């Protein structure tokens, strides 16, 4: 494979990522530009840079570390905006890199059962379908289960997606017992030699105790079939919710034992920095991110690309050129 053939797909994804994160990047760049009205990096300028980073939802801890790194050895010296972006990108990448973990299936668990959890409206059902599409492209047999039985729209949406991606959907009428749907789907998946079972769940936070009881029951009935199930709990977050996403992670981590994150709608927000704050606070694996509405627009998370795109820095290939 030639160099051009090997680098083009990666470059194309970086460009898509950079376009998708443009609102976040522009908001951060505008904040940094406002802070760097003078080239001297005195205390006032460092304070303004730190404030701009906090406003970009990167989190207080990250903002403080970037400020400290900029100040170290540079305190009365000038610095170009490009150099600030490089520092921002490097610090973000250092936090995110250990957490960039694509979804992997256990060779021993068949079917591999995932609970897909999150607040209604985050793109949870669509994410389950996109994951199903990904697994189907890898040659695996996939089943979807509509355990969000409180919303007819969620059931219908999953059925439509199932037809589109070629995955069987187990669904009952609105109001059916979600745990019963999950149990039936798991039994059928075992009987049909399914490789991956994705269970879409409800995300009503109006009554936390009800949601907790519901998800606990789903887990309980799955364990009647396989003590190790569910084998993964994927929390879907909507990046446009900004700081509210932190509270959602806290709640679902407590309720469901989240094993990984998928962050959607990064292309529609100036708050993409919240992913950095979430990573620093919770240390949960980031499995994938969504840039766009297409069936193929859910991609494995790459820490370096994300960090450089959000900071407005060039890609690694461009920086090395």
Secondary structure, DSSP 4 states (H G I P E B T S, - for coil): --HHHHHHHHHHHHHHHHHHTHHHHHHHHHHHHHH-SSSB--HHHHHHHHHHHHHTTS-HHHHHHHHHHHHTTTTTSB--HHHHHHHHHHHHHHHHGGGB------SS-SSEEEEEE--TTSSHHHHHHHHHHHHHHTT--EEEEE--TT-HHHHHHHHHHHHHHT-EEE---TT--HHHHHHHHHHHHHHTT-SEEEEE-----SSHHHHHHHHHHHHHHHHHH-TT--SEEEEEEEGGGTTHHHHHHHHHHHHH---EEEEE-GGG-S-TTHHHHHHHHH---EEEEE-SSSTT-EEE--HHHHHHHHHTPPPHHHHH-
